[in-house]
Amino acid sequence: MALHLNPARFIAFHPLRFPPLRLPLSQILRPPPSRRLGFRLRGLCSRGGSATDRRVMEAPFTVKERIDLTKKEEKIFQRLLDVIRHFKLETQLRVAGGWVRDKLLGKDCYDIDIALDNMLGREFCEKVNEFLQFTGEEQQGIGVIQCNPDQSKHLETARMRIYDTWIDFVNLRSETYAENSRIPTMKFGTAEEDAYRRDLTINSLFYNINTSTVEDITGRGVRDLKNGYIVTPLPPKATFLDDPLRVLRAIRFGARFGFALDEELKKAACDDEVKAAIAGKISRERIGHEIDLMMSDKQPVKAISYVVDLQLFYVVFTLPANPKPAVIEGIDRICVSYLDAAWNLLQCVGHSIFSVPVTSFVFRDSLKLKASDAEMVMNLHVASERFVYLIPLLESNEDSEFVDAELADEFLDIPLTSKRRVLAGLLLRQIKDFWRVSLLASTLLYCRVDHNDDPSSGQSESERRKMFSKVQRIVTELGLDQVWEVKPLLDGKAIMNFLQLKTGGPLVREWQQKLLKWQLAHPEGTSEECQDWMKQFQAKRAKLDCCT
């Protein structure tokens, strides 16, 4: 699946595919300059907190005093209360977690999770369907996601549509642990027990549908929202060992909202036991999904910087044994540097022109996302390197050894003015809609080739933006946007007829490539002119063969 979101997702990991080989170790190990990152790559495990963290603490965030429901939310909640009253249930209905947090921050949220105090989610969904049958309305399907304690999925969750909105239902929980076991025994819990078992205080808030009130049971959820503070309700190490994915969730929410991470939380995230639990207890799919959410969010640079500084990079992005080329020391911070440079450039050129795959190639094994996306990203990285050598040709229209090597065909007779159209067209046909993403990456790599330095030095962001805009304009002027949709003047069957071949094979494929180059060099050419050129080509080759 492709998302129309930031291409920084795969550019961040470009050094893992093509590591910068000429950087001195001192440059590799130094953090990107703060003037370019906008925030420092901090030693997050040190005591006292950084100046940035303290600034966040000193700048309170606006939090609403009450939750304002939309018309649809009012209908949904009223329907749930109707079920309660119809069956004379004593159930308390509470919206839990992110919906409450986002509504208090004045943000829209469509992810409604209902916590039940005295029945399973599946049982309540069945009651809803009984009520729909009683009122003569269409019953809804119920989806049940089973618990999986081995993967830290401790709760059975039921889902159903109410007024065309998917609602999740789950029971409030209390957990007890047997000696020498990290797998909890689940039982119905109180709202207080449930709140303290949640990942963060800002996610432990409830909205009680029965009473239309916000419940801050930990006593600090609203306060931490106002202060911009990421902290766990219980001691962080115990919270993370319960579900190690909570480490990545804390990072994601901290980066998204610009909240400061609690010092004890940072220390727990750096703990070797917690890192081992992330690597061994959480499925790669869940980790991949969480990283994808970070990279799709508003602050991907800050999120991945937290991952690096909390020493989690190699836990999250597992690499193969003995990779080729070898991964150089400090590659985690180089990835952040590339990501920052890409993100800053994106702010200049805008996001709307990009359509990018979900994952970088490293995610195929370490994050278990789609192999087709990983393959596409590999192609994008290769195309980015090719763009680096193509940029000077597009800008100057001068001949070069690169051009001769790429168009190594003595009978094509392509004019110099058409060579850049042919080369650019071949590249765009290879990567199609993703060519702008490759161009973006190539502007970062161009400084590496030209200035022998990392992305945080060399060319300025303004120079990169001008280069991107200029090459994009040239591609458009050459009529190459959407060139991958242009059909060949002669298909394989026509070529076989012309060559008087009974079956296809390497010769037909060779001619298809030659004809593609000719067609790119002669965009107004016809099929008849193309066949005339083929006759001339064969005549020249036959004459050469006779001479030799």
C-alpha positions as semicolon CSV with decimal commas, in nm:
position;residue;x (nm);y (nm);z (nm)
1;M;0,000;0,000;0,000
2;A;0,121;0,351;-0,073
3;L;0,057;0,651;0,145
4;H;0,053;1,013;0,030
5;L;0,278;1,117;0,315
6;N;0,634;1,219;0,381
7;P;0,913;1,055;0,178
8;A;1,142;1,097;0,477
9;R;1,023;0,745;0,573
10;F;1,271;0,577;0,341
11;I;1,532;0,853;0,303
12;A;1,623;0,820;0,671
13;F;1,761;0,474;0,604
14;H;1,945;0,557;0,284
15;P;2,288;0,521;0,454
16;L;2,204;0,156;0,530
17;R;2,177;0,097;0,154
18;F;2,453;0,331;0,033
19;P;2,670;0,429;0,333
20;P;2,876;0,746;0,292
21;L;3,220;0,598;0,253
22;R;3,432;0,912;0,268
23;L;3,318;1,067;0,596
24;P;3,581;1,103;0,870
25;L;3,490;0,923;1,191
26;S;3,469;1,255;1,377
27;Q;3,193;1,368;1,141
28;I;3,012;1,036;1,160
29;L;2,993;1,041;1,538
30;R;2,902;1,405;1,585
31;P;2,533;1,489;1,611
32;P;2,389;1,708;1,334
33;P;2,428;2,077;1,421
34;S;2,146;2,214;1,633
35;R;2,098;2,499;1,387
36;R;1,985;2,242;1,130
37;L;1,797;1,997;1,348
38;G;1,609;2,261;1,541
39;F;1,667;2,053;1,856
40;R;1,969;1,873;1,994
41;L;2,031;1,501;1,990
42;R;2,040;1,480;2,365
43;G;2,185;1,228;2,606
44;L;1,841;1,131;2,724
45;C;1,958;0,900;3,000
46;S;2,130;1,178;3,195
47;R;1,972;1,326;3,502
48;G;1,814;1,669;3,514
49;G;1,664;1,691;3,168
50;S;1,769;1,904;2,872
51;A;1,697;2,269;2,820
52;T;1,442;2,171;2,558
53;D;1,263;1,943;2,804
54;R;1,259;2,217;3,067
55;R;1,122;2,467;2,816
56;V;0,838;2,226;2,736
57;M;0,764;2,190;3,107
58;E;0,758;2,568;3,151
59;A;0,520;2,623;2,859
60;P;0,177;2,482;2,955
61;F;-0,051;2,346;2,685
62;T;-0,411;2,448;2,636
63;V;-0,649;2,185;2,773
64;K;-1,028;2,217;2,756
65;E;-1,226;2,212;3,080
66;R;-1,492;1,982;2,934
67;I;-1,542;1,754;2,636
68;D;-1,766;1,881;2,357
69;L;-1,935;1,597;2,170
70;T;-2,010;1,601;1,800
71;K;-2,362;1,520;1,682
72;K;-2,252;1,172;1,576
73;E;-2,081;1,107;1,910
74;E;-2,398;1,212;2,090
75;K;-2,599;0,963;1,880
76;I;-2,352;0,681;1,943
77;F;-2,337;0,738;2,316
78;Q;-2,714;0,771;2,341
79;R;-2,756;0,440;2,157
80;L;-2,522;0,271;2,408
81;L;-2,716;0,419;2,699
82;D;-3,041;0,297;2,542
83;V;-2,899;-0,057;2,548
84;I;-2,807;-0,018;2,916
85;R;-3,154;0,104;3,010
86;H;-3,342;-0,147;2,794
87;F;-3,175;-0,445;2,960
88;K;-3,153;-0,275;3,301
89;L;-2,778;-0,328;3,308
90;E;-2,564;-0,178;3,581
91;T;-2,274;-0,136;3,342
92;Q;-2,067;0,182;3,347
93;L;-1,958;0,284;2,998
94;R;-1,630;0,470;2,977
95;V;-1,447;0,597;2,671
96;A;-1,080;0,528;2,738
97;G;-0,744;0,652;2,624
98;G;-0,660;0,855;2,317
99;W;-1,009;0,984;2,240
100;V;-1,032;1,154;2,580
101;R;-0,681;1,296;2,548
102;D;-0,737;1,436;2,200
103;K;-1,078;1,583;2,281
104;L;-0,934;1,765;2,583
105;L;-0,659;1,902;2,358
106;G;-0,924;2,027;2,117
107;K;-0,837;1,775;1,846
108;D;-1,073;1,557;1,643
109;C;-1,059;1,185;1,715
110;Y;-1,257;0,905;1,552
111;D;-1,102;0,613;1,744
112;I;-1,353;0,533;2,019
113;D;-1,264;0,260;2,269
114;I;-1,530;0,170;2,527
115;A;-1,422;0,014;2,859
116;L;-1,684;-0,195;3,041
117;D;-1,675;-0,261;3,414
118;N;-1,880;-0,583;3,443
119;M;-1,888;-0,771;3,110
120;L;-1,674;-0,866;2,814
121;G;-1,684;-0,653;2,501
122;R;-1,824;-0,943;2,300
123;E;-2,110;-0,984;2,548
124;F;-2,203;-0,618;2,528
125;C;-2,194;-0,622;2,147
126;E;-2,438;-0,913;2,157
127;K;-2,666;-0,700;2,378
128;V;-2,647;-0,420;2,122
129;N;-2,760;-0,660;1,850
130;E;-3,045;-0,787;2,068
131;F;-3,155;-0,427;2,111
132;L;-3,135;-0,365;1,734
133;Q;-3,352;-0,671;1,677
134;F;-3,602;-0,542;1,932
135;T;-3,623;-0,205;1,755
136;G;-3,648;-0,368;1,412
137;E;-3,311;-0,239;1,294
138;E;-3,042;-0,427;1,107
139;Q;-2,804;-0,620;1,329
140;Q;-2,432;-0,559;1,293
141;G;-2,144;-0,801;1,259
142;I;-1,916;-0,848;1,558
143;G;-1,543;-0,889;1,520
144;V;-1,342;-1,038;1,807
145;I;-0,965;-0,996;1,842
146;Q;-0,843;-1,266;2,074
147;C;-0,588;-1,197;2,347
148;N;-0,229;-1,313;2,291
149;P;-0,028;-1,284;2,615
150;D;0,290;-1,411;2,449
151;Q;0,288;-1,093;2,239
152;S;0,170;-0,866;2,524
153;K;-0,185;-0,858;2,386
154;H;-0,365;-0,925;2,713
155;L;-0,723;-0,828;2,633
156;E;-0,994;-0,969;2,410
157;T;-1,139;-0,685;2,205
158;A;-1,477;-0,681;2,029
159;R;-1,561;-0,447;1,741
160;M;-1,887;-0,344;1,579
161;R;-2,024;-0,056;1,373
162;I;-2,263;0,187;1,536
163;Y;-2,398;0,461;1,311
164;D;-2,129;0,377;1,052
165;T;-1,849;0,417;1,307
166;W;-1,631;0,131;1,428
167;I;-1,634;0,108;1,808
168;D;-1,404;-0,115;2,015
169;F;-1,533;-0,271;2,338
170;V;-1,315;-0,419;2,609
171;N;-1,353;-0,489;2,978
172;L;-1,172;-0,300;3,252
173;R;-0,884;-0,516;3,367
174;S;-0,680;-0,608;3,666
175;E;-0,362;-0,813;3,633
176;T;-0,182;-1,047;3,870
177;Y;0,146;-1,223;3,801
178;A;0,251;-1,569;3,915
179;E;0,604;-1,605;4,048
180;N;0,868;-1,636;3,773
181;S;0,615;-1,545;3,501
182;R;0,565;-1,229;3,298
183;I;0,231;-1,354;3,159
184;P;-0,045;-1,196;3,368
185;T;-0,366;-1,354;3,485
186;M;-0,649;-1,127;3,372
187;K;-0,966;-1,056;3,566
188;F;-1,229;-0,787;3,574
189;G;-1,091;-0,478;3,741
190;T;-1,205;-0,144;3,867
191;A;-1,158;0,179;3,677
192;E;-0,873;0,264;3,915
193;E;-0,693;-0,065;3,853
194;D;-0,735;-0,024;3,479
195;A;-0,614;0,336;3,476
196;Y;-0,292;0,251;3,659
197;R;-0,218;-0,036;3,420
198;R;-0,223;0,194;3,114
199;D;0,088;0,308;2,930
200;L;0,089;0,682;3,009
201;T;-0,097;0,914;3,243
202;I;-0,223;1,120;2,949
203;N;-0,380;0,799;2,812
204;S;-0,529;0,690;3,146
205;L;-0,817;0,939;3,137
206;F;-1,178;0,818;3,106
207;Y;-1,491;0,984;2,978
208;N;-1,784;0,834;3,169
209;I;-2,076;0,815;2,926
210;N;-2,323;0,747;3,206
211;T;-2,236;1,070;3,389
212;S;-2,093;1,278;3,098
213;T;-1,780;1,356;3,299
214;V;-1,404;1,320;3,261
215;E;-1,246;1,089;3,520
216;D;-0,879;1,154;3,604
217;I;-0,828;0,858;3,834
218;T;-0,447;0,879;3,857
219;G;-0,481;1,241;3,963
220;R;-0,225;1,362;3,714
221;G;-0,355;1,288;3,363
222;V;-0,498;1,636;3,305
223;R;-0,203;1,800;3,480
224;D;0,047;1,616;3,258
225;L;-0,152;1,721;2,953
226;K;-0,133;2,084;3,062
227;N;0,239;2,062;3,143
228;G;0,329;1,857;2,836
229;Y;0,478;1,563;3,021
230;I;0,515;1,197;2,922
231;V;0,513;0,976;3,232
232;T;0,378;0,632;3,325
233;P;0,114;0,587;3,599
234;L;0,322;0,313;3,767
235;P;0,704;0,278;3,781
236;P;0,817;0,288;3,417
237;K;1,031;-0,024;3,411
238;A;0,744;-0,241;3,536
239;T;0,511;-0,071;3,289
240;F;0,751;-0,138;2,998
241;L;0,816;-0,498;3,094
242;D;0,440;-0,552;3,104
243;D;0,420;-0,441;2,740
244;P;0,755;-0,331;2,591
245;L;0,583;-0,164;2,297
246;R;0,492;0,112;2,544
247;V;0,848;0,243;2,510
248;L;0,785;0,324;2,144
249;R;0,441;0,463;2,222
250;A;0,593;0,699;2,480
251;I;0,844;0,816;2,219
252;R;0,573;0,863;1,957
253;F;0,343;1,067;2,180
254;G;0,632;1,273;2,313
255;A;0,739;1,363;1,961
256;R;0,384;1,417;1,832
257;F;0,277;1,661;2,100
258;G;0,617;1,810;2,178
259;F;0,592;1,679;2,535
260;A;0,895;1,614;2,756
261;L;0,988;1,258;2,852
262;D;1,006;1,186;3,225
263;E;1,363;1,123;3,347
264;E;1,278;0,790;3,511
265;L;1,099;0,686;3,194
266;K;1,416;0,757;2,991
267;K;1,629;0,552;3,229
268;A;1,384;0,260;3,209
269;A;1,378;0,278;2,826
270;C;1,761;0,249;2,824
271;D;1,753;-0,052;3,057
272;D;1,901;-0,370;2,906
273;E;1,616;-0,584;3,038
274;V;1,361;-0,359;2,871
275;K;1,554;-0,360;2,542
276;A;1,572;-0,740;2,554
277;A;1,195;-0,751;2,610
278;I;1,136;-0,528;2,305
279;A;1,350;-0,756;2,091
280;G;1,216;-1,085;2,224
281;K;0,860;-1,028;2,338
282;I;0,707;-0,795;2,079
283;S;0,628;-0,912;1,726
284;R;0,810;-0,741;1,443
285;E;0,470;-0,650;1,295
286;R;0,372;-0,449;1,604
287;I;0,708;-0,272;1,610
288;G;0,682;-0,198;1,238
289;H;0,335;-0,051;1,281
290;E;0,453;0,173;1,566
291;I;0,755;0,300;1,370
292;D;0,532;0,361;1,069
293;L;0,306;0,577;1,286
294;M;0,610;0,777;1,401
295;M;0,730;0,832;1,045
296;S;0,382;0,935;0,931
297;D;0,341;1,182;1,215
298;K;0,429;1,549;1,244
299;Q;0,772;1,507;1,408
300;P;0,950;1,202;1,258
301;V;1,295;1,351;1,314
302;K;1,234;1,401;1,683
303;A;1,082;1,054;1,720
304;I;1,374;0,872;1,554
305;S;1,620;1,091;1,745
306;Y;1,461;0,964;2,066
307;V;1,498;0,607;1,936
308;V;1,867;0,669;1,873
309;D;1,940;0,848;2,198
310;L;1,758;0,588;2,404
311;Q;1,991;0,330;2,244
312;L;1,702;0,152;2,076
313;F;1,802;0,193;1,710
314;Y;1,954;-0,153;1,665
315;V;1,677;-0,310;1,875
316;V;1,410;-0,167;1,647
317;F;1,592;-0,184;1,314
318;T;1,750;-0,527;1,333
319;L;2,013;-0,580;1,064
320;P;2,128;-0,903;0,899
321;A;2,447;-1,072;1,006
322;N;2,753;-0,960;0,809
323;P;2,567;-0,709;0,587
324;K;2,715;-0,604;0,253
325;P;2,830;-0,329;0,243
326;A;2,930;-0,330;0,608
327;V;2,739;-0,099;0,840
328;I;2,976;0,171;0,959
329;E;3,003;0,299;1,314
330;G;2,758;0,575;1,397
331;I;2,515;0,483;1,119
332;D;2,220;0,546;1,353
333;R;2,304;0,915;1,381
334;I;2,376;0,940;1,010
335;C;2,023;0,810;0,950
336;V;1,888;1,087;1,172
337;S;2,098;1,338;0,980
338;Y;1,954;1,220;0,648
339;L;1,605;1,223;0,791
340;D;1,649;1,577;0,921
341;A;1,783;1,702;0,589
342;A;1,495;1,540;0,402
343;W;1,238;1,674;0,647
344;N;1,371;2,029;0,623
345;L;1,369;2,011;0,244
346;L;1,012;1,878;0,250
347;Q;0,903;2,186;0,441
348;C;1,028;2,391;0,146
349;V;0,890;2,189;-0,146
350;G;0,571;2,062;0,021
351;H;0,429;1,713;0,079
352;S;0,140;1,703;-0,164
353;I;0,352;1,619;-0,470
354;F;0,477;1,293;-0,320
355;S;0,334;0,943;-0,311
356;V;0,564;0,707;-0,120
357;P;0,567;0,349;0,002
358;V;0,508;0,274;0,365
359;T;0,845;0,126;0,455
360;S;1,212;0,142;0,386
361;F;1,382;-0,172;0,265
362;V;1,513;-0,254;0,612
363;F;1,157;-0,304;0,729
364;R;1,110;-0,621;0,525
365;D;1,278;-0,837;0,788
366;S;1,312;-0,621;1,099
367;L;0,962;-0,472;1,090
368;K;0,776;-0,732;0,880
369;L;0,602;-0,490;0,649
370;K;0,516;-0,562;0,286
371;A;0,792;-0,712;0,073
372;S;0,664;-0,523;-0,232
373;D;0,711;-0,193;-0,051
374;A;1,061;-0,294;0,055
375;E;1,145;-0,381;-0,306
376;M;1,012;-0,046;-0,424
377;V;1,226;0,138;-0,172
378;M;1,533;-0,052;-0,291
379;N;1,452;0,065;-0,644
380;L;1,411;0,420;-0,519
381;H;1,752;0,414;-0,355
382;V;1,915;0,288;-0,674
383;A;1,728;0,551;-0,877
384;S;1,840;0,822;-0,635
385;E;2,204;0,734;-0,701
386;R;2,140;0,750;-1,075
387;F;1,968;1,087;-1,037
388;V;2,288;1,222;-0,875
389;Y;2,476;1,172;-1,203
390;L;2,181;1,286;-1,413
391;I;2,135;1,622;-1,238
392;P;2,440;1,793;-1,398
393;L;2,328;1,678;-1,745
394;L;1,976;1,808;-1,690
395;E;2,106;2,140;-1,562
396;S;2,377;2,199;-1,824
397;N;2,282;1,976;-2,120
398;E;2,650;1,889;-2,165
399;D;2,780;1,550;-2,279
400;S;2,963;1,328;-2,030
401;E;3,111;0,983;-1,982
402;F;2,797;0,892;-1,787
403;V;2,585;0,968;-2,094
404;D;2,807;0,763;-2,322
405;A;2,799;0,469;-2,084
406;E;2,423;0,479;-2,046
407;L;2,355;0,516;-2,421
408;A;2,617;0,269;-2,541
409;D;2,466;0,208;-2,884
410;E;2,661;0,323;-3,187
411;F;2,360;0,332;-3,421
412;L;2,106;0,525;-3,217
413;D;2,233;0,863;-3,343
414;I;2,064;1,051;-3,062
415;P;2,131;1,427;-3,076
416;L;2,294;1,574;-2,767
417;T;1,987;1,786;-2,696
418;S;1,775;1,469;-2,681
419;K;2,010;1,260;-2,468
420;R;1,897;1,409;-2,140
421;R;1,535;1,337;-2,233
422;V;1,621;0,975;-2,308
423;L;1,816;0,921;-1,986
424;A;1,561;1,096;-1,767
425;G;1,277;0,915;-1,942
426;L;1,434;0,574;-1,886
427;L;1,477;0,651;-1,517
428;L;1,123;0,781;-1,473
429;R;0,976;0,479;-1,649
430;Q;1,157;0,262;-1,397
431;I;1,022;0,432;-1,081
432;K;0,704;0,592;-1,219
433;D;0,508;0,806;-0,969
434;F;0,793;0,791;-0,719
435;W;1,042;0,991;-0,928
436;R;1,003;1,303;-0,717
437;V;1,090;1,103;-0,406
438;S;1,411;0,980;-0,573
439;L;1,490;1,333;-0,686
440;L;1,444;1,455;-0,331
441;A;1,688;1,192;-0,201
442;S;1,936;1,271;-0,478
443;T;1,953;1,636;-0,373
444;L;2,075;1,512;-0,033
445;L;2,323;1,271;-0,190
446;Y;2,445;1,531;-0,438
447;C;2,617;1,724;-0,161
448;R;2,790;1,401;-0,054
449;V;2,941;1,353;-0,399
450;D;3,005;1,720;-0,463
451;H;3,117;1,834;-0,118
452;N;3,250;1,514;0,039
453;D;3,042;1,573;0,351
454;D;2,728;1,466;0,530
455;P;2,377;1,600;0,463
456;S;2,400;1,848;0,751
457;S;2,679;2,040;0,576
458;G;2,772;2,133;0,222
459;Q;2,476;2,269;0,031
460;S;2,223;2,476;0,218
461;E;1,855;2,388;0,234
462;S;1,787;2,681;0,001
463;E;2,034;2,542;-0,255
464;R;1,876;2,197;-0,233
465;R;1,530;2,343;-0,276
466;K;1,641;2,539;-0,585
467;M;1,802;2,228;-0,731
468;F;1,489;2,020;-0,669
469;S;1,262;2,283;-0,820
470;K;1,487;2,335;-1,122
471;V;1,515;1,964;-1,209
472;Q;1,143;1,913;-1,150
473;R;1,072;2,202;-1,389
474;I;1,309;2,060;-1,653
475;V;1,144;1,717;-1,633
476;T;0,807;1,882;-1,686
477;E;0,933;2,094;-1,975
478;L;1,074;1,783;-2,140
479;G;0,724;1,634;-2,128
480;L;0,837;1,342;-1,912
481;D;0,587;1,356;-1,628
482;Q;0,368;1,046;-1,670
483;V;0,609;0,919;-1,942
484;W;0,570;0,567;-1,797
485;E;0,213;0,567;-1,930
486;V;0,325;0,621;-2,292
487;K;0,272;0,306;-2,495
488;P;0,548;0,183;-2,730
489;L;0,501;0,260;-3,098
490;L;0,573;-0,105;-3,180
491;D;0,482;-0,391;-2,949
492;G;0,661;-0,724;-2,924
493;K;0,447;-0,885;-3,192
494;A;0,517;-0,604;-3,439
495;I;0,890;-0,635;-3,373
496;M;0,877;-1,011;-3,431
497;N;0,696;-0,956;-3,762
498;F;0,951;-0,697;-3,867
499;L;1,243;-0,925;-3,778
500;Q;1,059;-1,228;-3,921
501;L;1,086;-1,419;-3,595
502;K;0,851;-1,700;-3,494
503;T;0,912;-1,670;-3,119
504;G;1,024;-1,399;-2,882
505;G;1,344;-1,397;-2,685
506;P;1,648;-1,186;-2,600
507;L;1,661;-1,031;-2,947
508;V;1,306;-0,896;-2,914
509;R;1,380;-0,756;-2,568
510;E;1,696;-0,591;-2,703
511;W;1,496;-0,422;-2,978
512;Q;1,226;-0,314;-2,736
513;Q;1,490;-0,127;-2,537
514;K;1,638;0,032;-2,851
515;L;1,295;0,141;-2,970
516;L;1,214;0,287;-2,630
517;K;1,527;0,504;-2,650
518;W;1,441;0,610;-3,004
519;Q;1,085;0,696;-2,902
520;L;1,208;0,905;-2,606
521;A;1,447;1,088;-2,841
522;H;1,166;1,145;-3,094
523;P;0,849;1,209;-2,890
524;E;0,657;1,316;-3,201
525;G;0,768;1,014;-3,404
526;T;0,521;0,775;-3,569
527;S;0,526;0,397;-3,598
528;E;0,615;0,431;-3,969
529;E;0,913;0,653;-3,888
530;C;1,015;0,407;-3,621
531;Q;1,013;0,119;-3,871
532;D;1,214;0,331;-4,118
533;W;1,474;0,386;-3,846
534;M;1,484;0,011;-3,777
535;K;1,558;-0,052;-4,146
536;Q;1,839;0,205;-4,143
537;F;1,974;0,055;-3,821
538;Q;1,985;-0,295;-3,972
539;A;2,145;-0,164;-4,291
540;K;2,423;0,010;-4,094
541;R;2,486;-0,300;-3,885
542;A;2,493;-0,524;-4,194
543;K;2,743;-0,291;-4,363
544;L;2,963;-0,295;-4,053
545;D;2,946;-0,675;-4,037
546;C;3,059;-0,699;-4,402
547;C;3,356;-0,470;-4,337
548;T;3,468;-0,674;-4,040
